[in-house]
Amino acid sequence: MDDLLLLTRIAGRPAAFRAVDVRSIIELGTITPVPRAPDFVAGITALRSRALTVIDARRILGARGGRDSADDRSPVVDIAGHSYALLVDKVADVVAGVGALSPVGPTLGPRWSACAQGMIETAAGPAIVMDVPALITGPQKAAA
Amino acid sequence: MDDLLADFVAETREMLQAIEGEIVAWEADPADRERLDAIFRFVHTVKGNCGFFDFPRLEKLSHAAESALSEVRAGQRKASSGLVSGVLAVIDRIGDMVEAIDAGEPLPEGGDELLVAALEPNGEEPDSEALRSEGETGQRTARAASGTRSIRLPVELLDRMMVGVSDMVLARNELARRLREQGADPALEAPFERLSSILDSVREGATRMRMQRLEHLFGTLPRMVRDLSAELGKQVMIDLDGGDVELDREMIESVRDPLTHILRNAIDHGIEPPSERIAAGKREIGTITVSARRTGNRIVVAVSDDGRGIALDRLREKAVAAGILGQAEAAALGEEATLDLIFAPGFSTADAVSQVSGRGVGMDVVRANIERIGGSVTVSSKAGQGTIVYLYVPLTLSIVEGLTVRVGEHTLGLPRSYIVEIARSVSRAISVDRLGDGIFLTFRDQRVPCLDLAEVLDLDAPVDLERATFVFLRLVSGDLFALAVDRVLDNEDFVLKPLPPALEEIGLFGGTALLDDGQPILKLDVPALAERHGLAGPGRVRAKVEEPAQAPIQAQAQHIVVFEGFDGRRLGLRMQPIRHIHTVPVSAIERTGSAMLANVDGAILPLTGIDAVPQERETIIALRLSDGEAELLHAARAIVDTVELGEDVVPLDGDDALEGSVLVEGRIVGLVDTHRLFARHGRRAVTTRRPTCRIPAGDAWATGFLAPLLQGAGYDVLGDGDPRPADVAVVLDESAPGAAAGRILRLRSRPEPSNDAPDSIYRYDRDGLLSALAGTHAKGA
């Protein structure tokens, strides 16, 4: 796999996004909470002149408590015409994947395996490659 | 019509281009059925369009080709090479004529008969060479850049551009805000202003691209009315007005069905049969008028007929029979509320179900369709005289007029189309009752269920009902309910963006929008919210409550002047401080630093309500305000009306230039805070205290003859009961001066000087009087 990967940490674990999936990385400003929204939706925020939905990827993947780093950067992804900003622990680096994507076993746990495409080796160690559409709608799918 | 013609030319040209290839292929293989069909469709369409535009020659030609081709299609004739070249020559000729029509030139002369004859079944078949040359002499020259050129674009592309432009506007607003916050560098200000005005014109252009004249819709109506009235045995004339009004293309499509339905109703139920009309002393032929006009951001389409009108009693009976209302409730229903019944689901006023209307698809569907696009429908009717249905529709789909409200920490948007009233709980007109777990409001003799928005949104703390503001919302079904919110913030135009699935599933919100300050907000989905709480049921009726025993003491009615401000908003100004309404030429307006000044009647006054000298017009309207000491002007784009101010001025938190907002004829009007206006600009205002003159108020000559002269000389005239000190007092003949005054001016009734009062002036000595006044004034100053 020769794709470039955006390496992040989510819920304390390394998680990678294909660079082609990520539209941009933004500094998150104020997040306006949405009443009655599912708990993985942190709220909406303004990016330039449009509203983005902020998805708390940490919560989806089972993190508890607040964010442990002061990183305000957030990857923005586009799914089905909508833009989402993902809340992660931190945005680490852009690295090249080494070798092919290998399947993940059941030991990943239900939360992670629901939104993982597979495992990849990188120069910074192994990471889970995230399935972005599954991440955005993940918890609902899992519930259904 | 020009637009339609341009469309016809564009369409025909496009089709010609599209079948160019087909023609070549068909020529090579005349047996090719698919090609034959394509060419047949082309001539068929052209024929249909020509009939509409009255191009008899084009019609004859296309008709000839059409019948020849249909014979071939039916297998009655073979596509001989003569026929093929005949058809091709006709198509070439059509192309020439269309070019000529587009260029506004006379159609190429002659030769049609030859072409038509060539297509006759037994006609001589002239050799194709002759036909070809015939076609070529028909000036098939390139008329590339003549006339207005048009292109056809997919709507999707336009939409993408519109989104881009809307985003640019929002980005511009944000930039403007930041520039303001940081105290803009003058070096930045000028280019930013330029960018800003360019963007405005681009936006206007982009908006106009999506606009279409209503003519496109109106064009089909006369035919429809003709067919329908023939079918129903009625005689109806249709009168169309306002076809030049432009509307978003998609909006036109959304209005088409409701408008058709209303017209059907008017012909079927409204217009009487000729005999009945004559008996009623009306003209035999009924008239339906469809008129459109633009008001602000909306278009009003009115459909009026001079038919029998809606009989309110029958309407009530029907409603009772249909189980929508109880007998007693029906009897108590007011005129407006009764007319509103026609929008009740499943309600039809027709006695007999005719083929045309009254098939259960009623006005409720019309209202639902119009409200879906952010519009509204109202009806008014006079028995025996006719009915008018008004359709109000926004200019575009993606911009929704709305109100921002605050509850807890959340700011939410409410679309304007549902809001009928706003009231504060401190208003005496409203009483709040808690029954069970529910909240009920009694307001204007109606008991209205109320939802606590904080509860709806599952917030921690409920809205404090003692201090709440209630927003009354009317649903498509006619159901009225109220939302209790903490505060009403401001009027805004929302540029709506769709919600992602995760937020749509909540079922409470209808989209996101960014406010001017860049804050994202959610728009409440009012129907969904009502449905969720069981407030939107068919057959639900507003309970009527008894008239309270004593009417509240009426305060003296205040009036406001409603006008359209230069920021596009509808504003109101209290009548009291308004002295005069001027029309000021823009040449009399000056920008000095950050302030605007205008010269009216020789006085230089601060001009508020406008930021720049308007370029696009020659005059503006200026309301001249005075607090007794200072004067200033407030700019208006247009004066709308003068209305009585209700008691419910709802304070706004978002805009401190406004005292609050009031509803005027269903629209939110921001009331300009004159106190703040004068506090802000009054200091700069030139003091214009006029000298005062006291006259004996009881004297008819003094009030009738003298007062106008004094006023003309620049004095404020005081009666002798007025306690204010006067600069000068006028005393007639021998009477004693009234209250204290700076100086006394004695007038005598007789021309000859009086010994008793040597300094008196003959009362018709105008010059003497004026110079005495001037002397007084000069001494006083």
Interface residues (C-beta under 8 A of the other chain):
Chain A: T30 T32 P33 V34 P35 R36 A37 P38 F40 V41 I44 T45 A46 R48 S49 R50 A51 T53 I55 I79 A80 G81 H82 Y84 I136 T137 Q140
Chain B: S166 D167 M168 V169 L170 A171 E174 E409 H410 T411 L457 D458 L459 K497 P498 P500 P501 A502 L503 E505 I506 L508 F509 T512 A513 L514 G518 Q519 P520 I521 L522
